[in-house]
Amino acid sequence: MPLAPTFALRRSRAARRAAGPLRDFYAVPAPAPGTPASELGLLAIDAETTGLDPGSDAILSLGYLRVDGPNIVLGGATHRILDAGVAVGQSAVFHGITDDALAAGEDLSSVMAGVLQALAGRALLAHFAYIERRFLSRLCERLYGAPLIVPAVCTLVLHDKLVNRGFDDEAHADELRLWNARARYRLPRYPAHDALVDALACAELYQAQVAELGATRPQTLKTLSTR
């Protein structure tokens, strides 16, 4: 079986195909795997969506803010509601975004241009980053002709690593939720399902996790990142 392409190769291939803001994003090098956590730049991001399938569901809102090493940067924190061109349906029960709010939302391409500018040169940080990365990559393919290849740090994966210490010690799915993971560090409980609030909550959880992991081993992007 052939080996999967390396991150650098996948990023290089995507960069050759990318147009517009995604091309500009790829012009800025990604952080090196050996970058210490104390020097690592990330963009904590959360997406509220109509579902979990980027092939059939849509992003309704995005919240994001920068994390610079040990610092959460509130200046420039951003929350955007998108004109996704869909009805929210039953998903409104979770995120509270109405069809009227979406109708007044911002254009997809302008929102994505802002996200890519903020993400350039950084790693993506999210709780269950698999979802955010897939949705954003799908949008990039649609708007700019290439996928989004970006290093990612997932606080859900880090939490699973911290609580699953040995044999027969697996966490239940509910234990891995953002708010339950935060309870491990006695972090405050915020109102859920607001994209910017969730991004901030993820950033705070990340800082606590890095402090715990760093007590036994120096942390770098390589030790923190998820595939």
Summary of the structure (lengths in Angstrom):
residues: 227
radius of gyration: 17.4
end to end distance: 19.0
largest distance: 51.2
contacts: 707
relative contact order: 0.19
helix: 46%
strand: 19%
